[in-house]
Each structure stands twice: as structure tokens, then as C-alpha cells.
Amino acid sequence: MSIDFNKIQTPCYVIDEVLLRNNLELIKKVKESAGIDILVAFKAFSNWGVFPVFKEYGFGASASSTNEARLAFEELGVKAHTHSPAFEDKDFRDILKYSSHISFNSINQLQKYFSIAKKKGVSIGLRVNPEFSDSPHDIYNPCKPGSRFGVTVEQLGDALPQGIEGLHFHTLFEADSFALEKLLEVFLAKFGRFLPKLKWVNMGGGHLITKRNYDVQHLIGILIAFKNKYHVEIILEPGSAFTYQTGYLVSTVLDIVENHDIKTAILDVSFTCHMPDCLEMPYKPVILGATDERAGMPTYRMGGISCLAGDFMGNWSFDKELKPGDKIIFDDMIHYTTVKTTMFNGVAHPSIGIWNEKSGFRLIREFNYQDYKNRLS
Ligand SMILES: Cc1ncc(COP(=O)(O)O)c(C=O)c1O
């Protein structure tokens, strides 16, 4: 059985539970085989309606705000490992309540909150910046000169501040295990001398473990070797890997317009509101049943429903002409989508549903005028 998209009212994000469970199984295998801890980075996906599925696999959570830490505590039943570029006095009590580990981004922040965090029994870490990243996109590179993330080796000097139990770094983007291997060489050259004093090292996210051809055995080998040599707990906190290629954004063509020989299919979804990474990165998503532009085939831009002039992407070719009512199904639209959406222009927010072979499609959440109104005042 496969998803019957024709029966799904659009716009709608559809999570494929079968694909999701495949990812969760694989990540669990890495966790167990390497003997490390793997956290779900909530920034990529935090649809708590699906947490009962996640709970079956026993992952922790990585949070970047009080809200994410609280969600981890209340809905996933775990205390989060929390990092933020800066914490605020007004939130810090809650951060402590919902976090087992906190990684500070600067020595200033560490000094400001060290005593209270220590008193509450939180494991304290420092984010370091190894000044090495494989990211081909500047917007996802936290290691560019001038970066606001983490303490560099020069800033740290010779001694690790007292009481630090872990180091945290995040520099990779949709990377393979070989990029991690290179990163670890740089990390060790710069920060390796501090490892004998530490309990844990958090190697951040950007490990796209669930991508086809990711060399999982190589990753496991690297992690085991690191652990055996340096005797520290290893933590990974991937976001994308958990929900990579696990579902769709299903939309409908509302109209076809033409200007200077360019045909645009106007959809009931928006790139800027519902698929913002496509414009930010930018990248062109896959549409089921379509190809990249091919001469001689009906070819269209996809146009968003917002008023933003740049709310479109192109071009895709189809077997036949598109018409109003046709479904357009964007692939791989679960990570960094539902967590980032806006209601700009008051556009309808896609509902969220989950599909599995046994129960078929189940709607988890619909959005309405009150959701739009409640964000405003
Ligand atoms: C500190 C930190 N950890 C984890 C992640 C998750 O990264 P990814 O979703 O690429 O695995 C990010 C992403 O920005 C991050 O900033």
C-alpha cells in the first residue's frame, strides 16, 4: 500500500511513518553499535504529535531555547542538552529545570551562569569553534571568520575554565562520515589536550546518517576509536538525519498564469512560508512525477500563494500540461519546514498528517483563523 495523495486535502505535510521508522532504526543502530548518545535536534523537527513514535527508540533531545527544552521535558519525557548563542536571566531558571546539560557559547556566559547551573546539578559544557566546516553554504557555516558561535582555541588559551565537563562543537552540514573524520583531526589538534579533563564531547549535528550511501560502518568505527582513545562520552545531535526523506508537502494547482512565455503554476502553498530553506539556501526540491526542465516537455515555474515577488521556483517539466486541481507533491519536506513556517499574508498553514501502512492517513493538526489571529494582537 502506498499513500493515496488524491484523498489528502491540501495543503498538507504528510509524514510517512514507515520511512521515519527506517531512519529511527538506523540511527538507533549507530547509537548502540558505537555506544554513544544521539539526541534529536528539535530545531529540525519538533512535531510532538509524532513523539510517541520517537519514544519507542529512546533518543534524547537537543534544545536551543526554553521552549524547545520544555517541549523535550513535557512531551518526550527527557531533560534536554541545551545550547543557545546567549541565555537570558528571565529564562534561565526554566532552562535549568528542563536541561541535563548546558553548553555555553562564550566565556562571559559561562562565568555569568556557572554557579547557579552547578548548584542545580546540570552538566556544564562550552561550545568551541574549531574554525573548520565542510558547509558549501555560508548561511549554514558557523565557522566563517567573524562567526558568533563558540570559543576559538586562541580565546580559550592554555587552561580550560574550572568545572567544565564537556566540549560542544557544531560545524557540519549534511555531511558524511569522512567530513567528520577530517573535522575530528582539526578538533583534536586544537582542543585534544583538554580531553583528559572532560566527561563528554558533543559533536553537534550535520551528520546525514540516513542519506543513501552514508558509510555507517565508517562512522561507527571513528566513534569507537575516539571513545577508546580519549575515554569520553560521545554525543551527536543531528536534526535533519532523523526526518530526512520521510515525507511530503502536498499542494494543489490553483491557476496557471503566463508572462513572457513563462508559465507559472500558482499553488496553495508558499516557498517563503512553508519551504523557506528552498529560498534561503537556496535549493530546488524534488516534485514527484516531475523532472528538471526538459526541452519539448510541458514546463512550469511553481508559484507560491504569498505576495512576495520572489516566492517562486523554477523550472520543472511534466509529462502533460498542468491544470487547476492537479496535485503537486514536494518530496523531503519534513525537516526544517514545520518548525520554520510563517503565516505571512495570512496564508493558510498546511495541516499536518501521518501515514502508515496499517492505518492509512491520519490528520494530526489543522490550522485556522484563530491560529493566525493568536500570533498577532
Ligand atoms: C548546535 C546545533 N546542533 C545541531 C544542529 C542540527 O544540524 P542538522 O539538522 O544539520 O543535523 C544544528 C543545526 O543548525 C545546530 O546549530
The ligand as an ORCA input file, in Angstrom:
! r2SCAN-3c Opt
* xyz 0 1
  C      24.126     23.446     17.541
  C      23.417     22.625     16.512
  N      23.257     21.312     16.726
  C      22.603     20.522     15.838
  C      22.101     21.033     14.656
  C      21.374     20.123     13.709
  O      22.006     20.085     12.478
  P      21.453     19.171     11.296
  O      19.988     19.354     11.232
  O      22.155     19.702     10.084
  O      21.843     17.764     11.610
  C      22.266     22.404     14.375
  C      21.748     22.988     13.151
  O      21.818     24.164     12.885
  C      22.937     23.229     15.334
  O      23.091     24.541     15.135
*
